[in-house]
Amino acid sequence: MALRQALLLAIVSGVISLGVNFISPGGIPLVGDYYEFRVEGGVIVPPTAEAGDPPFIAADRARAEFELGTALFIDAREPEEFACGTIRGSLSLPFEYLPAENLASYIDSVLGGAPPEQTLIAFCSGEECDLSLHLARNLQALGYRDVLIFFGGAREWEKLGFEMERRADCGA
């Protein structure tokens, strides 16, 4: 008898919860809106990518560039995320905080006066984040000629066991 009552209570509460969620203006969608990625040459590309965008690279290419030590890795995420864990040696250039005025001089100062032919690899968190794409577009528009996007980002880098740099203890 108690089991039947518990089951009935669970069903009724579930129905009520779904009903309240359905009529609530801040309700949570039951089916999410997810990116539909495409794969080009073995590299995941977001649906927001357009012709003329800087090329996307896979983790193996990003790692090779990292090992060569000639590319600058640029983290497009918020400063807090950067501090919690980033690709070792990368620079923080949060896309959301780019100034509206004097953008070129701001980016030049962050990149330490890097020449236009410098290889730049923009990244952010991973597949749910397209800040790296937007930052890379800006870098390209400012005349940097060798801009790449590592769309797998910090999450894929760490998942593959590559070294991360942590400037804050954010709890794993």
C-alpha positions in Angstrom: 0.0 0.0 0.0 2.8 2.5 0.9 4.6 1.7 -2.4 1.4 2.5 -4.4 1.0 5.8 -2.5 4.6 6.7 -3.1 4.4 5.9 -6.8 1.1 7.9 -7.1 2.7 10.8 -5.2 5.7 10.8 -7.6 3.4 10.7 -10.7 1.2 13.5 -9.4 4.2 15.7 -8.5 5.8 15.1 -11.8 2.6 16.1 -13.7 2.3 19.2 -11.6 5.9 20.1 -12.1 5.6 19.7 -15.9 2.4 21.8 -15.9 4.0 24.6 -13.9 7.1 24.6 -16.1 4.9 24.7 -19.2 2.9 27.8 -18.1 5.8 29.6 -16.5 7.3 32.4 -18.5 10.7 31.4 -17.3 10.1 27.7 -17.9 12.9 25.3 -18.9 12.5 23.9 -22.4 12.0 20.2 -22.5 14.0 19.9 -25.7 17.1 21.9 -26.0 18.3 24.0 -28.9 21.6 22.4 -29.8 24.2 23.4 -32.4 24.3 21.3 -35.5 28.0 21.0 -36.1 29.5 20.0 -39.4 32.8 18.2 -39.9 35.2 19.5 -42.5 38.4 17.6 -43.0 38.0 15.9 -39.6 37.6 19.2 -37.8 34.4 20.2 -36.1 33.0 23.5 -37.4 30.2 25.5 -35.7 27.1 26.4 -37.7 27.9 30.1 -37.3 31.1 29.7 -39.4 31.0 31.6 -42.7 33.1 31.6 -45.9 36.2 33.7 -45.3 36.5 32.9 -41.6 39.9 31.8 -40.3 40.4 28.0 -40.6 39.5 25.7 -37.8 42.1 23.2 -36.6 41.9 19.9 -34.7 43.6 19.2 -31.4 46.6 17.4 -33.1 47.4 20.5 -35.1 47.0 22.8 -32.1 49.3 20.5 -30.1 51.9 20.5 -32.9 51.8 24.3 -33.0 52.1 24.3 -29.2 55.2 22.0 -29.4 56.8 24.2 -32.0 56.4 27.2 -29.7 56.0 29.6 -32.6 52.2 30.2 -32.3 50.5 32.5 -29.8 47.5 30.9 -28.1 44.8 33.4 -27.3 42.0 32.5 -24.8 38.8 34.4 -25.7 37.0 33.5 -22.5 36.2 35.6 -19.4 39.1 36.4 -17.1 37.7 34.1 -14.4 37.6 31.1 -16.7 41.1 31.9 -18.0 42.4 31.9 -14.4 40.7 28.6 -13.6 42.5 26.8 -16.4 43.9 27.6 -19.7 46.5 26.3 -22.2 49.9 26.9 -20.7 51.4 30.2 -21.9 48.3 31.5 -23.6 47.2 35.1 -23.5 43.9 36.3 -22.2 42.0 38.4 -24.7 38.3 38.1 -23.6 36.1 38.8 -26.6 33.3 40.1 -24.4 35.6 42.8 -23.0 37.0 44.1 -26.3 36.9 47.9 -26.3 34.8 49.7 -28.9 37.4 52.3 -29.4 41.1 51.8 -30.1 40.6 48.1 -30.7 43.8 47.7 -32.8 46.1 49.3 -30.2 44.4 47.4 -27.4 45.0 44.0 -29.2 48.5 45.1 -30.2 49.3 45.7 -26.5 47.9 42.4 -25.4 49.8 40.5 -28.1 53.0 42.3 -27.3 53.3 43.9 -30.7 53.1 40.6 -32.6 53.7 41.1 -36.3 50.9 40.5 -38.8 52.4 37.2 -40.0 52.5 35.7 -36.4 50.5 32.5 -36.1 47.6 33.2 -33.7 45.4 30.4 -32.3 42.1 31.6 -30.8 40.2 29.2 -28.5 37.6 29.3 -25.8 35.8 26.6 -23.7 34.9 24.1 -26.4 32.0 23.2 -28.7 29.4 25.3 -26.9 31.5 28.4 -27.2 32.0 30.5 -30.3 33.9 33.4 -28.7 37.1 32.1 -30.4 35.4 32.4 -33.8 34.3 36.0 -33.2 37.8 37.0 -31.8 39.5 35.3 -34.7 37.3 37.3 -37.1 38.4 40.5 -35.4 42.1 39.5 -35.5 41.8 38.8 -39.2 40.0 42.1 -39.8 42.9 43.9 -38.1 45.4 42.4 -40.6 46.7 39.3 -38.8 47.3 36.9 -41.6 47.8 33.5 -39.9 44.8 33.2 -37.6 43.6 29.8 -36.7 40.7 28.6 -34.5 41.0 25.6 -32.1 37.3 25.0 -31.6 37.9 22.2 -29.2 39.3 24.7 -26.8 40.5 24.4 -23.3 38.1 21.6 -22.5 39.3 19.3 -25.3 43.0 20.2 -24.5 42.5 19.2 -20.9 40.5 16.1 -21.8 43.4 14.9 -24.0 45.7 15.2 -21.0 47.7 18.2 -22.3 49.2 20.6 -19.7 47.0 23.3 -18.3 48.0 26.4 -16.5 45.9 27.4 -13.4 46.1 30.8 -11.8 43.3 30.3 -9.4 41.9 27.3 -7.4 38.4 27.1 -8.8 37.6 23.6 -7.6 37.3 20.9 -10.1 
